[in-house]
């Protein structure tokens, strides 16, 4: 509750409990106050005030408990988010490593194929006919491993 956001938790719950206790004491003492002649005219006023304080205290206590439940849920979800972020970083680093390995393998394969093409370049004749060896090398380079 916004009213208790400015106070530490132990002070907030202390104040709420004080309101509850004062309301409870005022409500029950109003039944006995009517036997004291000096305070008899105020018995109904004390009883009404006690009931109102009791209702307000119960309401504030419920709101405070509800707020604490939500704060606990937020804390638990923040912990889950932190764990998920860490798992994401780990997964991204593994993916990055795998991608680097894959890129290295592709580059090595390209170098090998270029070397083979240079070796077979002498077989290509002046009429621009492609020998079957060159076609085989190109087909092998297009295949996945």
C-alpha atoms as a printed R data frame, in Angstrom:
    type eleno elety resid chain resno       x       y       z
1   ATOM     1    CA   UNK     A     1   0.000   0.000   0.000
2   ATOM     2    CA   UNK     A     2   1.385   3.407  -0.931
3   ATOM     3    CA   UNK     A     3   0.971   4.788   2.584
4   ATOM     4    CA   UNK     A     4   3.374   2.208   3.996
5   ATOM     5    CA   UNK     A     5   5.898   2.387   1.140
6   ATOM     6    CA   UNK     A     6   7.678   5.196   2.950
7   ATOM     7    CA   UNK     A     7   8.085   3.211   6.154
8   ATOM     8    CA   UNK     A     8  10.135   0.088   6.852
9   ATOM     9    CA   UNK     A     9   8.155  -3.145   7.019
10  ATOM    10    CA   UNK     A    10   8.492  -3.676  10.762
11  ATOM    11    CA   UNK     A    11   7.118  -0.185  11.486
12  ATOM    12    CA   UNK     A    12   4.221  -0.674   9.056
13  ATOM    13    CA   UNK     A    13   3.135  -3.962  10.583
14  ATOM    14    CA   UNK     A    14   3.634  -2.492  14.066
15  ATOM    15    CA   UNK     A    15   1.288   0.414  13.281
16  ATOM    16    CA   UNK     A    16  -1.304  -1.908  11.725
17  ATOM    17    CA   UNK     A    17  -1.195  -4.177  14.775
18  ATOM    18    CA   UNK     A    18  -1.537  -1.171  17.093
19  ATOM    19    CA   UNK     A    19  -4.673  -0.062  15.216
20  ATOM    20    CA   UNK     A    20  -6.076  -3.589  15.491
21  ATOM    21    CA   UNK     A    21  -5.310  -3.889  19.191
22  ATOM    22    CA   UNK     A    22  -6.688  -0.439  20.023
23  ATOM    23    CA   UNK     A    23  -9.861  -1.234  18.084
24  ATOM    24    CA   UNK     A    24 -10.217  -4.576  19.834
25  ATOM    25    CA   UNK     A    25  -9.606  -3.131  23.288
26  ATOM    26    CA   UNK     A    26 -11.977  -0.197  22.674
27  ATOM    27    CA   UNK     A    27 -14.730  -2.482  21.375
28  ATOM    28    CA   UNK     A    28 -14.553  -4.932  24.292
29  ATOM    29    CA   UNK     A    29 -13.977  -2.276  26.947
30  ATOM    30    CA   UNK     A    30 -17.081  -0.358  25.824
31  ATOM    31    CA   UNK     A    31 -19.193  -3.176  27.284
32  ATOM    32    CA   UNK     A    32 -17.612  -2.607  30.700
33  ATOM    33    CA   UNK     A    33 -17.358   1.184  30.510
34  ATOM    34    CA   UNK     A    34 -21.124   1.589  30.702
35  ATOM    35    CA   UNK     A    35 -20.917   0.503  34.358
36  ATOM    36    CA   UNK     A    36 -18.601   3.403  35.217
37  ATOM    37    CA   UNK     A    37 -20.835   6.454  35.813
38  ATOM    38    CA   UNK     A    38 -18.349   9.124  34.673
39  ATOM    39    CA   UNK     A    39 -17.687   7.533  31.254
40  ATOM    40    CA   UNK     A    40 -21.175   6.061  30.606
41  ATOM    41    CA   UNK     A    41 -22.187   8.753  28.067
42  ATOM    42    CA   UNK     A    42 -19.119   7.936  25.971
43  ATOM    43    CA   UNK     A    43 -19.594   4.150  25.920
44  ATOM    44    CA   UNK     A    44 -21.423   4.076  22.582
45  ATOM    45    CA   UNK     A    45 -18.904   6.504  21.063
46  ATOM    46    CA   UNK     A    46 -15.998   4.344  22.251
47  ATOM    47    CA   UNK     A    47 -17.742   1.220  20.950
48  ATOM    48    CA   UNK     A    48 -18.323   2.807  17.521
49  ATOM    49    CA   UNK     A    49 -14.753   4.114  17.356
50  ATOM    50    CA   UNK     A    50 -13.412   0.714  18.391
51  ATOM    51    CA   UNK     A    51 -15.416  -1.084  15.730
52  ATOM    52    CA   UNK     A    52 -14.256   1.393  13.098
53  ATOM    53    CA   UNK     A    53 -10.618   0.974  14.190
54  ATOM    54    CA   UNK     A    54 -11.063  -2.797  14.193
55  ATOM    55    CA   UNK     A    55 -12.431  -2.738  10.627
56  ATOM    56    CA   UNK     A    56  -9.700  -0.363   9.435
57  ATOM    57    CA   UNK     A    57  -7.006  -2.483  11.121
58  ATOM    58    CA   UNK     A    58  -8.329  -5.704   9.595
59  ATOM    59    CA   UNK     A    59  -8.492  -4.058   6.165
60  ATOM    60    CA   UNK     A    60  -4.941  -2.684   6.432
61  ATOM    61    CA   UNK     A    61  -3.628  -6.017   7.668
62  ATOM    62    CA   UNK     A    62  -5.239  -7.796   4.715
63  ATOM    63    CA   UNK     A    63  -3.855  -5.248   2.260
64  ATOM    64    CA   UNK     A    64  -0.411  -5.520   3.795
65  ATOM    65    CA   UNK     A    65  -0.448  -9.331   3.633
66  ATOM    66    CA   UNK     A    66  -1.670  -9.222   0.032
67  ATOM    67    CA   UNK     A    67   1.098  -6.779  -0.875
68  ATOM    68    CA   UNK     A    68   3.674  -9.056   0.737
69  ATOM    69    CA   UNK     A    69   2.395 -12.030  -1.270
70  ATOM    70    CA   UNK     A    70   2.774 -10.060  -4.485
71  ATOM    71    CA   UNK     A    71   6.216  -8.822  -3.482
72  ATOM    72    CA   UNK     A    72   7.271 -12.437  -2.848
73  ATOM    73    CA   UNK     A    73   5.977 -13.431  -6.282
74  ATOM    74    CA   UNK     A    74   7.879 -10.559  -7.885
75  ATOM    75    CA   UNK     A    75  11.072 -11.579  -6.097
76  ATOM    76    CA   UNK     A    76  10.651 -15.192  -7.215
77  ATOM    77    CA   UNK     A    77  10.030 -14.145 -10.815
78  ATOM    78    CA   UNK     A    78  13.040 -11.812 -10.781
79  ATOM    79    CA   UNK     A    79  15.172 -14.748  -9.645
80  ATOM    80    CA   UNK     A    80  13.770 -16.851 -12.493
81  ATOM    81    CA   UNK     A    81  14.518 -14.061 -14.975
82  ATOM    82    CA   UNK     A    82  18.123 -13.857 -13.729
83  ATOM    83    CA   UNK     A    83  18.511 -17.609 -14.109
84  ATOM    84    CA   UNK     A    84  16.990 -17.484 -17.591
85  ATOM    85    CA   UNK     A    85  19.306 -14.635 -18.603
86  ATOM    86    CA   UNK     A    86  22.309 -16.643 -17.460
87  ATOM    87    CA   UNK     A    87  21.114 -19.716 -19.362
88  ATOM    88    CA   UNK     A    88  20.577 -17.530 -22.414
89  ATOM    89    CA   UNK     A    89  24.128 -16.170 -22.188
90  ATOM    90    CA   UNK     A    90  25.501 -19.701 -21.900
91  ATOM    91    CA   UNK     A    91  23.437 -20.902 -24.852
92  ATOM    92    CA   UNK     A    92  24.479 -17.902 -26.956
93  ATOM    93    CA   UNK     A    93  28.150 -18.548 -26.239
94  ATOM    94    CA   UNK     A    94  27.777 -22.227 -27.220
95  ATOM    95    CA   UNK     A    95  25.955 -21.238 -30.404
96  ATOM    96    CA   UNK     A    96  28.662 -18.696 -31.186
97  ATOM    97    CA   UNK     A    97  31.365 -21.337 -30.710
98  ATOM    98    CA   UNK     A    98  29.536 -23.801 -32.934
99  ATOM    99    CA   UNK     A    99  29.008 -21.144 -35.584
100 ATOM   100    CA   UNK     A   100  32.713 -20.266 -35.542
101 ATOM   101    CA   UNK     A   101  33.627 -23.943 -35.944
102 ATOM   102    CA   UNK     A   102  31.158 -24.329 -38.798
103 ATOM   103    CA   UNK     A   103  32.479 -21.201 -40.528
104 ATOM   104    CA   UNK     A   104  36.041 -22.483 -40.149
105 ATOM   105    CA   UNK     A   105  35.055 -25.837 -41.661
106 ATOM   106    CA   UNK     A   106  33.359 -24.136 -44.624
107 ATOM   107    CA   UNK     A   107  36.404 -21.924 -45.256
108 ATOM   108    CA   UNK     A   108  38.709 -24.946 -45.126
109 ATOM   109    CA   UNK     A   109  36.466 -26.800 -47.565
110 ATOM   110    CA   UNK     A   110  36.488 -23.779 -49.901
111 ATOM   111    CA   UNK     A   111  40.286 -23.685 -49.830
112 ATOM   112    CA   UNK     A   112  40.499 -27.401 -50.625
113 ATOM   113    CA   UNK     A   113  38.054 -27.046 -53.525
114 ATOM   114    CA   UNK     A   114  39.916 -24.027 -54.908
115 ATOM   115    CA   UNK     A   115  43.145 -26.046 -54.784
116 ATOM   116    CA   UNK     A   116  41.485 -28.907 -56.696
117 ATOM   117    CA   UNK     A   117  40.142 -26.495 -59.308
118 ATOM   118    CA   UNK     A   118  43.643 -25.059 -59.787
119 ATOM   119    CA   UNK     A   119  45.014 -28.591 -60.283
120 ATOM   120    CA   UNK     A   120  42.328 -29.503 -62.834
121 ATOM   121    CA   UNK     A   121  42.506 -26.142 -64.639
122 ATOM   122    CA   UNK     A   122  44.991 -27.609 -67.074
123 ATOM   123    CA   UNK     A   123  42.405 -30.136 -68.261
124 ATOM   124    CA   UNK     A   124  40.066 -27.408 -69.480
125 ATOM   125    CA   UNK     A   125  40.742 -26.995 -73.159
126 ATOM   126    CA   UNK     A   126  40.639 -23.897 -75.314
127 ATOM   127    CA   UNK     A   127  37.128 -24.550 -76.620
128 ATOM   128    CA   UNK     A   128  35.729 -23.905 -73.178
129 ATOM   129    CA   UNK     A   129  34.543 -27.429 -72.673
130 ATOM   130    CA   UNK     A   130  34.402 -28.451 -69.083
131 ATOM   131    CA   UNK     A   131  35.893 -31.783 -68.252
132 ATOM   132    CA   UNK     A   132  33.937 -34.267 -66.122
133 ATOM   133    CA   UNK     A   133  36.510 -33.858 -63.327
134 ATOM   134    CA   UNK     A   134  35.620 -30.187 -62.911
135 ATOM   135    CA   UNK     A   135  31.886 -30.968 -62.839
136 ATOM   136    CA   UNK     A   136  32.511 -33.617 -60.205
137 ATOM   137    CA   UNK     A   137  34.517 -31.158 -58.072
138 ATOM   138    CA   UNK     A   138  31.785 -28.517 -58.325
139 ATOM   139    CA   UNK     A   139  29.099 -31.052 -57.438
140 ATOM   140    CA   UNK     A   140  31.113 -32.208 -54.441
141 ATOM   141    CA   UNK     A   141  31.544 -28.626 -53.291
142 ATOM   142    CA   UNK     A   142  27.780 -28.078 -53.391
143 ATOM   143    CA   UNK     A   143  27.045 -31.123 -51.268
144 ATOM   144    CA   UNK     A   144  26.986 -30.992 -47.522
145 ATOM   145    CA   UNK     A   145  29.956 -33.042 -46.371
